[in-house]
Amino acid sequence: MLDGKNIIGYDRTQRGSVTFRTINPVLNKENDTLFYEASEEEVEQAVSLAQKAARFYSETTHGDRAAFLKAIADEIMALGEDLIEIYCKESGLPEGRAKGERSRTVNQLKLCAELLDEGSFVEASIDTAMPDREPNPRVDLRKMMVPLGPVAVFGASNFPLAYSSAGGDTASALAAGCPVIVKGHPMHAGTGSMVSSAIISAAKKSGMPEGVFSHLNSKGHAVGEALVKHSQIKAVGFTGSHGGGRALFNMAAEREEPIPVFAEMGSVNPVVFLPEILKKEKEKWAKTLAGSVTLGSGQFCTNPGIMMGIKGSELEQFAEILTDEILNISPSSMLHPDIAGKYEEGKKMMHSQKGTAVVAEWKEKTEPNVGRQAILKVSASEFMENPKLHQEVFGPFSLLVECLNIEDLERSVALLEGQLTASIIGTSDELRGYDFLIGLLRDRVGRLIFNGVPTGVEVCASMHHGGPYPATTDSRFTAVGHDAIKRWLRPVCYQNCPDELLPVALQNANPLQLLRRVDGALTQSKI
C-alpha cells in the first residue's frame, strides 16, 4: 500500500513540508496518493547510511550480490498486478507495455547477477615479481576494478521501471558493489515507491547492510542538487533531457571533488535511405518507420527523429506511403501534461523554421495529453544552415531531409551532433559502395544499425547504449548490457602485497576461477 513516504534504509519517513501527487494523463487528473518530498535532513540521512554501508557492501562476495539482485527480481514480480495498475495510472501507458517493461527490468537484474557469477568485470591483471631482471628488478603488481562508492540515480520520466528505481543504473551499480540512492521521478512516484519497497525487502532477506539502497521523493530540483553536491556521493546516473543532464554534469564538475556524471540526454537517431532500396522496398520501410516513430507515442530516446534520402520520385512516393501509414495509427496518450505540452511546443518550433513543409500530421481532435504524430520535410540546404532543425522533438515526430545527391547527404550527416544510434537502409550491393558515408555515421553514434530502426534496445553483453556528446556525457560507457557496470568501478593496483591480504580475485590460488591476465597471458591457472 502506498503511503507517499521516503524510503531511507529500512525506515519510511515524511519530514518535509513539500507535497505533490502524480497525474493520470489518460484521465487528466491527479492520482490519490500524497507524496512527501525529501527534506535536507532526509537527504543527509540517506547519504550517511549509504556511506556507512559502502565499506561492508563493497566487500560482499560476488555470490552474495548476485543473490541480492535475484531476490530483487523476485520481489518485483511478487508485487503482481498492483504494480502494473499504478504504472498505468501514472504513465498513461498500456498494460502490455507495463508488463513488457517489468520483464525487461527483471531480466536486467538477472543479467547483472550472471555477470557477478562469471566475474570477468573485475578485469584481474597480474604481473609477477622478477627480482633477477636486469638492469632493474620488477616488483609484483596486481590490478583489479573496485567500486566507486555511493551512487545517486535519477529516475527517468519515460521508463517508470527499466530506467528508474530498479532499472539499469541501479542494477549495475549494486552489482558493482555501490550503494544506491534513487531520486525518484515525480511523474511516477508511486511506481518508484513500490519497486523500492521490493528492493528493501530483498535487502533484508539477503542480509545486506542498511543503507545499501534508499529512495527519495522529489517534486523539484532541490533533492537532486543536494545529492550531486554531497561530498559522499561518488557518481551519478541520469536519463533525461539535455538541459537536465548538462546541469548535473556542470554541478558535479564544480564540486571540490569532481565526480563523474553518466548522463544519457537524448538523440534524434537519424535514418538514412540509400537510393536503390526505395525502388524495391518503399512500402515495407514506410510501414516500419511509421510504427517506429509512433511507438510509445514517440517517447523513446531511440525514436527516429530524422530521416534522410535523395530527392526524387522514389523518395516522394515513400513520403506518400509514409503519410498513409502514419495516419492509420491512432495517437496515444503521452506520459504527462508537461511532456505533451513540450511536444506541441517542439512541433510549433519546427513548423516555424524556414523551408519546412508538412508531410503528414494528425489533425483530428483528441483527448487531452495525446501526442498527435507529425512528419515534416525540409531541403538539405536549409537543414545544414539551421541547427534548430537538428534538435530532438520528444514525441511522435520526425523530419524528412531531402538531399540533392549523395554529396549533399554526406554533408548533412557530417553536421549531425553525437547520437545514440544511426540507421542506414540499403540493398546489400549498395551498402558496400558507401564506405565513406558509413564511416561518417559511425563517428557520430554509439550503435550503427543496418536495415533496421533504432527503437528496441536489446539487453545483452554486446549492446552499447551511449554515444558521443550531446547524446551522453561520456561516449566510452553504456547504460545497457554487461558493460554498464564499468561506470561504477575504478582500477586499483596492489604492489608487493602479501597474498593473504590481497582481494580474493588477485590471490595466487585464484579461488574464484577467474580468467586473469597473468604476465601477459589470459589464464585461469593458479600462480
C-alpha positions as CSV (number, residue, x, y, z in Angstrom):
1,M,0.0,0.0,0.0
2,L,1.3,3.4,-1.0
3,D,1.9,5.9,1.9
4,G,3.9,8.6,0.0
5,K,6.9,8.4,2.3
6,N,10.6,8.4,1.5
7,I,12.4,5.1,2.0
8,I,15.7,5.7,3.8
9,G,17.5,2.5,4.5
10,Y,14.9,0.4,6.4
11,D,12.8,3.4,7.5
12,R,9.9,5.2,5.9
13,T,9.9,9.0,6.7
14,Q,8.0,12.1,5.9
15,R,9.8,15.1,7.5
16,G,9.5,17.5,4.5
17,S,6.8,20.1,4.1
18,V,6.6,19.9,0.2
19,T,4.0,17.5,-1.1
20,F,2.7,16.5,-4.5
21,R,0.6,14.0,-6.4
22,T,1.2,12.1,-9.6
23,I,-1.1,12.6,-12.6
24,N,-3.1,10.1,-14.6
25,P,-2.6,11.5,-18.1
26,V,-5.3,9.5,-19.7
27,L,-8.0,10.8,-17.3
28,N,-6.1,14.1,-17.0
29,K,-6.5,14.2,-13.2
30,E,-4.4,13.7,-10.1
31,N,-4.0,10.3,-8.5
32,D,-4.9,9.8,-4.9
33,T,-1.6,9.3,-3.0
34,L,0.1,12.3,-1.5
35,F,3.9,12.1,-1.7
36,Y,6.3,13.9,0.6
37,E,9.4,15.4,-0.9
38,A,12.6,14.6,1.0
39,S,13.9,17.3,3.3
40,E,17.6,18.3,3.6
41,E,17.7,16.2,6.8
42,E,16.4,13.1,4.9
43,V,18.8,13.5,2.1
44,E,21.7,13.7,4.7
45,Q,20.4,10.6,6.5
46,A,20.2,8.6,3.2
47,V,23.7,9.6,2.2
48,S,25.1,8.9,5.7
49,L,23.6,5.4,5.7
50,A,24.9,4.8,2.2
51,Q,28.4,5.9,3.2
52,K,28.4,3.6,6.2
53,A,27.1,0.7,4.1
54,A,29.7,1.2,1.4
55,R,32.6,-0.5,3.0
56,F,30.7,-3.6,4.1
57,Y,28.8,-3.9,0.8
58,S,31.9,-3.4,-1.4
59,E,33.4,-6.5,0.3
60,T,30.4,-8.8,-0.1
61,T,31.1,-11.8,-2.3
62,H,30.0,-11.8,-5.9
63,G,27.7,-14.7,-5.0
64,D,26.0,-12.7,-2.2
65,R,25.5,-9.7,-4.5
66,A,24.1,-11.9,-7.3
67,A,21.7,-13.5,-4.8
68,F,20.6,-10.0,-3.7
69,L,19.9,-9.0,-7.3
70,K,17.9,-12.1,-8.0
71,A,15.9,-11.5,-4.8
72,I,15.1,-8.0,-6.0
73,A,13.8,-9.5,-9.3
74,D,11.6,-12.0,-7.3
75,E,10.2,-9.3,-5.0
76,I,9.3,-7.1,-8.0
77,M,7.4,-10.0,-9.6
78,A,5.7,-10.6,-6.2
79,L,4.1,-7.1,-6.4
80,G,1.9,-8.6,-9.1
81,E,-1.0,-6.6,-10.6
82,D,-0.7,-3.9,-8.0
83,L,2.5,-2.7,-9.7
84,I,1.0,-2.9,-13.2
85,E,-2.0,-0.9,-12.1
86,I,-0.1,2.0,-10.6
87,Y,2.3,2.0,-13.5
88,C,-0.6,2.5,-15.9
89,K,-2.3,5.1,-13.8
90,E,0.9,7.2,-13.5
91,S,2.2,6.9,-17.1
92,G,-0.8,6.5,-19.4
93,L,1.0,3.6,-21.0
94,P,-1.0,0.4,-21.7
95,E,-0.8,-2.8,-19.6
96,G,1.2,-4.7,-22.3
97,R,3.9,-2.1,-22.2
98,A,3.9,-2.2,-18.4
99,K,4.4,-5.9,-18.3
100,G,7.0,-5.8,-21.0
101,E,9.0,-3.2,-19.1
102,R,8.7,-5.2,-15.9
103,S,10.1,-8.2,-17.7
104,R,13.0,-6.1,-19.0
105,T,13.7,-4.7,-15.6
106,V,13.7,-8.2,-14.0
107,N,15.9,-9.5,-16.8
108,Q,18.4,-6.6,-16.3
109,L,18.8,-7.6,-12.7
110,K,19.3,-11.3,-13.6
111,L,21.8,-10.3,-16.3
112,C,23.8,-8.4,-13.7
113,A,23.6,-11.4,-11.4
114,E,25.0,-13.6,-14.2
115,L,27.9,-11.2,-14.7
116,L,28.7,-11.4,-11.0
117,D,28.7,-15.2,-11.2
118,E,31.0,-15.0,-14.2
119,G,33.3,-12.4,-12.6
120,S,35.3,-11.0,-15.6
121,F,34.2,-7.5,-14.9
122,V,36.9,-7.1,-12.2
123,E,39.5,-7.3,-15.0
124,A,42.1,-9.0,-12.9
125,S,45.6,-8.5,-14.1
126,I,48.8,-9.8,-12.5
127,D,52.5,-9.1,-13.4
128,T,54.5,-11.3,-11.0
129,A,57.8,-10.1,-9.5
130,M,61.0,-10.5,-11.4
131,P,63.7,-9.9,-8.8
132,D,66.5,-11.0,-11.1
133,R,65.6,-8.9,-14.0
134,E,68.5,-6.7,-15.3
135,P,69.1,-3.9,-15.1
136,N,66.0,-3.2,-12.9
137,P,64.1,-5.8,-11.0
138,R,60.3,-5.9,-11.3
139,V,58.0,-5.7,-8.3
140,D,54.8,-7.8,-8.0
141,L,51.9,-5.8,-9.5
142,R,48.3,-6.8,-9.4
143,K,45.3,-4.7,-10.6
144,M,41.5,-5.0,-10.5
145,M,38.4,-2.9,-10.6
146,V,36.8,-1.8,-7.3
147,P,33.5,0.1,-6.6
148,L,33.5,3.9,-6.6
149,G,31.2,4.2,-3.5
150,P,27.6,5.6,-3.1
151,V,25.9,6.4,-6.3
152,A,22.9,8.8,-7.0
153,V,20.5,7.5,-9.7
154,F,17.9,9.8,-11.2
155,G,14.6,8.1,-12.3
156,A,13.7,8.7,-15.9
157,S,10.3,10.0,-17.0
158,N,9.8,7.7,-19.9
159,F,10.7,4.4,-18.3
160,P,9.0,4.1,-14.9
161,L,10.6,0.6,-14.4
162,A,13.5,0.0,-16.7
163,Y,15.4,3.3,-16.1
164,S,14.2,4.1,-12.7
165,S,14.2,2.7,-9.1
166,A,15.4,-0.8,-10.1
167,G,16.5,0.0,-13.6
168,G,19.8,-0.5,-15.4
169,D,21.7,2.2,-13.5
170,T,20.6,0.8,-10.1
171,A,21.1,-2.9,-11.1
172,S,24.6,-2.3,-12.5
173,A,25.7,-0.1,-9.6
174,L,24.5,-2.6,-7.0
175,A,26.3,-5.3,-9.0
176,A,29.5,-3.2,-8.9
177,G,29.3,-3.1,-5.1
178,C,28.0,0.5,-4.8
179,P,25.1,1.6,-2.5
180,V,22.4,3.4,-4.5
181,I,20.2,6.4,-3.6
182,V,17.4,6.9,-6.1
183,K,16.0,10.4,-6.7
184,G,12.5,9.3,-7.8
185,H,10.8,10.9,-10.8
186,P,7.8,12.9,-9.7
187,M,5.7,11.6,-12.7
188,H,5.7,8.0,-11.4
189,A,6.5,8.3,-7.7
190,G,4.1,5.5,-6.8
191,T,5.6,3.1,-9.2
192,G,9.1,4.0,-7.9
193,S,8.0,3.6,-4.3
194,M,6.5,0.2,-4.8
195,V,9.7,-1.0,-6.6
196,S,11.9,0.5,-3.9
197,S,9.9,-1.4,-1.2
198,A,10.7,-4.6,-3.1
199,I,14.4,-3.7,-3.1
200,I,14.4,-3.1,0.6
201,S,12.5,-6.4,1.2
202,A,15.2,-8.2,-0.9
203,A,18.0,-6.4,1.0
204,K,16.6,-7.5,4.4
205,K,16.2,-11.1,3.2
206,S,19.7,-11.2,1.7
207,G,21.4,-9.8,4.8
208,M,22.5,-6.6,3.1
209,P,23.6,-3.6,5.2
210,E,21.0,-0.9,5.9
211,G,21.7,2.0,3.6
212,V,22.6,-0.2,0.6
213,F,19.5,1.4,-1.0
214,S,17.3,4.4,-0.4
215,H,14.5,6.1,-2.4
216,L,13.8,9.8,-2.1
217,N,10.7,11.6,-3.4
218,S,11.3,14.8,-5.3
219,K,9.0,17.3,-6.9
220,G,11.6,19.9,-8.0
221,H,15.3,20.2,-8.3
222,A,16.4,20.6,-4.6
223,V,16.8,16.9,-3.8
224,G,18.8,16.1,-6.9
225,E,21.1,19.1,-6.4
226,A,21.7,18.1,-2.8
227,L,22.7,14.6,-3.8
228,V,25.0,15.7,-6.6
229,K,26.8,18.2,-4.4
230,H,27.1,15.9,-1.4
231,S,30.8,15.0,-0.8
232,Q,30.0,11.3,-0.1
233,I,28.3,10.7,-3.4
234,K,30.9,9.4,-5.8
235,A,29.0,9.1,-9.2
236,V,25.7,10.0,-10.8
237,G,23.4,8.1,-13.3
238,F,20.9,10.2,-15.2
239,T,18.5,9.6,-18.2
240,G,16.6,12.6,-19.4
241,S,16.8,15.9,-21.2
242,H,20.0,17.6,-22.4
243,G,19.3,20.6,-20.2
244,G,18.9,18.4,-17.1
245,G,21.9,16.2,-17.8
246,R,24.2,19.1,-18.6
247,A,23.2,20.9,-15.4
248,L,24.1,17.9,-13.3
249,F,27.3,17.4,-15.2
250,N,28.3,21.0,-14.6
251,M,27.3,20.8,-10.9
252,A,29.4,17.7,-10.4
253,A,32.4,19.2,-12.1
254,E,32.3,22.3,-9.9
255,R,32.5,20.3,-6.7
256,E,35.7,20.5,-4.6
257,E,36.0,16.8,-5.5
258,P,34.5,16.5,-9.0
259,I,32.7,13.2,-9.8
260,P,31.5,11.5,-13.0
261,V,28.0,12.0,-14.2
262,F,26.9,9.4,-16.7
263,A,24.0,11.1,-18.4
264,E,22.0,10.0,-21.4
265,M,20.5,13.1,-22.8
266,G,18.5,12.2,-25.9
267,S,19.1,11.7,-29.6
268,V,17.4,12.2,-33.0
269,N,18.7,8.8,-34.3
270,P,19.0,9.6,-38.0
271,V,17.7,7.0,-40.5
272,V,19.5,7.3,-43.9
273,F,17.9,5.8,-47.0
274,L,20.2,4.8,-49.9
275,P,18.6,5.2,-53.4
276,E,18.2,1.6,-54.6
277,I,16.3,0.3,-51.5
278,L,13.4,2.7,-52.0
279,K,12.9,1.5,-55.6
280,K,12.3,-2.0,-54.2
281,E,11.0,-1.8,-50.7
282,K,9.5,1.7,-50.1
283,E,6.2,0.2,-48.8
284,K,8.0,-2.0,-46.3
285,W,10.1,0.8,-44.9
286,A,7.3,3.4,-44.8
287,K,5.2,1.0,-42.7
288,T,8.2,0.2,-40.5
289,L,9.2,3.8,-39.9
290,A,5.6,4.8,-39.2
291,G,5.5,2.2,-36.5
292,S,8.8,3.2,-35.1
293,V,8.0,7.0,-35.0
294,T,4.7,6.4,-33.1
295,L,5.8,3.6,-30.9
296,G,5.0,4.6,-27.3
297,S,3.8,7.9,-28.6
298,G,7.4,8.6,-29.6
299,Q,8.7,8.8,-26.1
300,F,11.9,6.8,-26.5
301,C,15.5,8.0,-26.5
302,T,15.8,6.0,-29.7
303,N,12.9,7.5,-31.6
304,P,13.8,8.1,-35.3
305,G,13.6,11.9,-35.3
306,I,15.3,12.5,-38.6
307,M,15.1,10.6,-41.9
308,M,17.4,11.4,-44.9
309,G,17.2,10.4,-48.5
310,I,18.0,11.5,-52.1
311,K,15.3,13.8,-53.6
312,G,13.4,12.3,-56.4
313,S,10.3,10.3,-57.4
314,E,11.2,7.3,-55.2
315,L,11.6,9.5,-52.1
316,E,8.3,11.3,-52.9
317,Q,6.5,8.0,-53.2
318,F,8.0,6.8,-50.0
319,A,6.7,10.0,-48.3
320,E,3.2,9.5,-49.7
321,I,3.1,5.9,-48.4
322,L,4.5,7.0,-45.1
323,T,1.7,9.6,-44.8
324,D,-0.9,6.9,-45.2
325,E,0.7,4.6,-42.8
326,I,1.3,7.1,-40.0
327,L,-2.2,8.5,-40.2
328,N,-3.6,5.0,-39.9
329,I,-2.1,4.7,-36.5
330,S,-4.3,6.1,-33.7
331,P,-2.5,8.6,-31.5
332,S,-1.9,7.6,-27.9
333,S,-1.5,9.4,-24.5
334,M,1.8,10.9,-23.6
335,L,3.3,10.4,-20.1
336,H,2.3,13.7,-18.6
337,P,0.6,17.0,-19.4
338,D,4.0,18.8,-19.2
339,I,5.5,16.4,-21.7
340,A,2.5,16.7,-24.1
341,G,2.8,20.5,-23.8
342,K,6.5,20.5,-24.6
343,Y,5.9,18.2,-27.6
344,E,3.4,20.6,-29.0
345,E,5.9,23.5,-28.5
346,G,8.5,21.4,-30.3
347,K,6.3,20.8,-33.3
348,K,5.4,24.5,-33.5
349,M,9.1,25.4,-33.4
350,M,9.8,23.1,-36.3
351,H,6.8,24.4,-38.2
352,S,8.1,27.9,-37.9
353,Q,11.5,27.1,-39.3
354,K,12.3,28.4,-42.8
355,G,11.7,25.8,-45.6
356,T,9.8,23.2,-43.6
357,A,6.6,21.7,-45.0
358,V,4.1,19.1,-43.7
359,V,4.3,15.6,-45.0
360,A,1.8,14.2,-42.6
361,E,0.1,15.5,-39.4
362,W,-2.8,14.2,-37.3
363,K,-5.4,16.9,-37.4
364,E,-8.4,15.3,-35.8
365,K,-9.5,16.2,-32.3
366,T,-8.1,14.0,-29.5
367,E,-8.3,13.7,-25.7
368,P,-6.0,15.8,-23.6
369,N,-2.3,14.8,-23.4
370,V,-2.5,12.7,-26.6
371,G,0.6,13.0,-28.8
372,R,-0.6,13.8,-32.4
373,Q,2.0,12.5,-34.8
374,A,3.7,14.6,-37.4
375,I,6.2,14.3,-40.2
376,L,7.7,17.5,-41.8
377,K,10.2,17.8,-44.6
378,V,13.0,20.2,-45.5
379,S,15.7,20.5,-48.0
380,A,19.3,19.6,-47.1
381,S,20.5,23.1,-47.7
382,E,18.0,24.5,-45.2
383,F,18.9,21.7,-42.8
384,M,22.6,22.4,-43.0
385,E,22.1,26.1,-42.4
386,N,19.8,25.8,-39.4
387,P,20.9,24.0,-36.2
388,K,17.4,24.2,-34.8
389,L,16.3,21.6,-37.3
390,H,18.8,19.1,-35.7
391,Q,17.1,19.3,-32.3
392,E,15.1,16.5,-30.8
393,V,11.3,16.8,-30.6
394,F,10.4,14.4,-27.9
395,G,7.3,12.6,-29.1
396,P,5.9,11.0,-32.3
397,F,7.7,13.4,-34.7
398,S,10.2,13.0,-37.5
399,L,11.8,15.3,-40.1
400,L,12.5,14.1,-43.6
401,V,15.6,15.8,-45.1
402,E,15.7,15.8,-48.9
403,C,19.2,15.8,-50.3
404,L,20.0,16.6,-53.9
405,N,22.7,13.9,-54.3
406,I,24.9,11.7,-52.3
407,E,27.4,14.5,-51.6
408,D,24.5,16.6,-50.2
409,L,23.6,13.6,-48.0
410,E,27.2,13.2,-46.8
411,R,27.5,16.9,-45.9
412,S,24.2,16.7,-44.0
413,V,25.4,13.7,-42.0
414,A,28.7,15.4,-41.3
415,L,26.9,18.2,-39.5
416,L,25.0,15.9,-37.1
417,E,25.8,16.0,-33.4
418,G,26.6,12.9,-31.4
419,Q,23.7,10.4,-31.4
420,L,22.8,7.2,-29.6
421,T,22.1,5.5,-32.9
422,A,22.0,5.9,-36.7
423,S,20.4,3.6,-39.2
424,I,21.4,3.1,-42.8
425,I,18.9,1.4,-45.1
426,G,20.1,-0.1,-48.4
427,T,20.4,-3.1,-50.6
428,S,23.4,-5.5,-49.9
429,D,25.1,-4.3,-53.1
430,E,24.8,-0.5,-52.4
431,L,25.8,-0.8,-48.8
432,R,29.2,-2.0,-50.0
433,G,29.5,1.2,-52.1
434,Y,29.0,3.7,-49.3
435,D,32.0,3.2,-47.1
436,F,32.6,6.9,-46.6
437,L,29.0,7.6,-45.5
438,I,29.1,4.6,-43.2
439,G,32.2,6.0,-41.6
440,L,30.6,9.4,-41.1
441,L,27.7,7.8,-39.3
442,R,29.9,5.5,-37.2
443,D,31.8,8.6,-35.9
444,R,28.6,10.1,-34.6
445,V,26.9,7.2,-32.8
446,G,27.2,4.5,-30.3
447,R,25.2,2.0,-32.3
448,L,25.2,1.8,-36.1
449,I,22.1,-0.1,-37.4
450,F,22.0,-1.7,-40.9
451,N,18.5,-2.2,-42.3
452,G,16.7,-1.7,-39.1
453,V,15.0,1.0,-37.0
454,P,16.5,2.3,-33.7
455,T,13.6,1.6,-31.4
456,G,14.3,-1.6,-29.4
457,V,17.4,-1.9,-27.2
458,E,18.4,-5.5,-26.5
459,V,19.8,-6.1,-23.0
460,C,22.9,-8.2,-23.6
461,A,26.7,-8.2,-23.5
462,S,27.2,-6.8,-27.0
463,M,24.8,-3.9,-26.7
464,H,26.2,-0.3,-26.5
465,H,23.6,2.3,-25.4
466,G,25.6,5.5,-25.4
467,G,27.2,7.8,-27.9
468,P,29.2,11.0,-28.4
469,Y,28.2,14.2,-26.8
470,P,25.5,15.5,-26.6
471,A,23.8,12.1,-26.6
472,T,25.7,11.3,-23.4
473,T,28.4,12.9,-21.3
474,D,30.9,10.1,-21.9
475,S,30.8,8.0,-25.1
476,R,33.0,5.3,-23.7
477,F,30.3,4.0,-21.5
478,T,26.9,2.2,-21.9
479,A,23.7,2.3,-19.9
480,V,22.6,-1.1,-21.1
481,G,24.3,-4.5,-21.1
482,H,27.2,-6.1,-19.2
483,D,29.5,-3.2,-19.6
484,A,27.1,-0.8,-17.8
485,I,28.8,-1.9,-14.6
486,K,32.1,-0.2,-15.7
487,R,30.6,3.2,-14.9
488,W,30.7,2.4,-11.2
489,L,34.2,0.9,-11.0
490,R,37.8,2.2,-10.8
491,P,41.1,0.4,-11.1
492,V,43.4,-0.2,-8.1
493,C,46.9,-1.6,-8.3
494,Y,48.4,-3.6,-5.4
495,Q,52.2,-3.6,-5.3
496,N,54.1,-6.3,-3.4
497,C,51.0,-7.0,-1.3
498,P,51.2,-10.3,0.8
499,D,49.0,-12.9,-0.8
500,E,46.7,-13.3,2.2
501,L,45.9,-9.5,2.2
502,L,45.0,-9.4,-1.5
503,P,41.4,-9.4,-2.7
504,V,40.3,-12.9,-3.5
505,A,40.3,-12.1,-7.2
506,L,44.0,-11.4,-7.2
507,Q,45.2,-14.2,-4.9
508,N,47.7,-16.8,-6.2
509,A,45.3,-19.7,-5.8
510,N,42.6,-18.0,-8.0
511,P,39.7,-19.3,-5.8
512,L,37.1,-17.6,-8.0
513,Q,38.5,-19.4,-11.1
514,L,38.6,-16.1,-13.0
515,L,40.1,-15.7,-16.4
516,R,43.0,-13.4,-15.4
517,R,45.8,-11.8,-17.4
518,V,49.0,-13.2,-15.8
519,D,52.3,-12.0,-17.1
520,G,50.6,-11.0,-20.4
521,A,48.6,-14.2,-21.0
522,L,45.0,-15.0,-20.2
523,T,44.7,-18.0,-17.9
524,Q,42.6,-19.5,-15.1
525,S,45.6,-21.2,-13.7
526,K,47.0,-20.7,-10.2
527,I,50.2,-18.9,-9.7
